[in-house]
Amino acid sequence: MKEEFKVKGEELITKIKELIHEGNVRRIIIKDEEGKTFIEIPVTIGIIGALVVPILAAVGAIAVMAAKFTVEVVRSEEKM
């Protein structure tokens, strides 16, 4: 299942933090206004620890490059 969110540069880090902590997200893809992919972040249980800080630093660096982004989220299928 995929979702897309439109966010402004200053909202990007906050949105990524929210998505990482949701738990059912498998991959986060950050794209610019033209659809060019800046970064793909595979999200697993192990990423919650020490890897979050460098990833957020990279996202912060990307956020200053453009005003608007599309965040594409690939979620795990929930069992019913």
N, C-alpha and C positions, 0 to 999 in steps of 0.2 A: 504494500500500500504506500502511495506517495502523496505528499502534501506540499504545497508551496506557500511561502509567506513573503510579502513585500515589506522590507524594513528600511529605515534610514540608517546611515552610517553610524550615528551615535547610539542606535538601538540594537546594533548587530551583536555586540558581546552579551548583552542582557538576554537576547533571544537564544543565543547558542547555549548559555548557561542553563536556561530553562529546559531546553530540549535535551541536553545531556542528563539532567536530573530526572527526566520523565521515566526513563528505564526501558521503554519499548522502542526506542529509536536505534536503528542499525547503522545508518549512514546519514551524514549531513553534508550537503553540497552547497557552497556559496558561489553565486554567480553575480556578475555585474548587470547593468541595465540592458546591455546588448546580448546577454545570454552566455557570455564567456565565463567558463569555470575558473575561479581563483583557487579554491582548495576543496578537497573532498576529505571528510573526517570520518573514518570508520569508528563507530561507537560500540564498545563492548563493556562488559562489567569491569574489566581491568583498567579501562581508561579513567575511571572515576578517581583513581589515586593520583600518582605523581605526574601523569601525562596531561592533566587538565591545564595546568599553569602554562606550559609552553604552547599548547594549542590556543589558549585564549590570548597569549601574547601575539601569536601569528595572526589571529583574527583581528586583534586591535590594530596591527600594522596594515592589514587589508582595509579596515574601516576608514582610514584616512585617505584612501586612494579614490573613493567614489562616494557619491551622495546617496545613492539608492542601490539596494541589493535584493536579489531573490534568494531565499533560503529554501532549498528543496530538501525534504525530510523523507527518508525511506524508513518505514516502521515495520516491526515484526508483526506478523499476523497473530492476533490474539486468539487463543483457544476458547471455544464456546462450550 
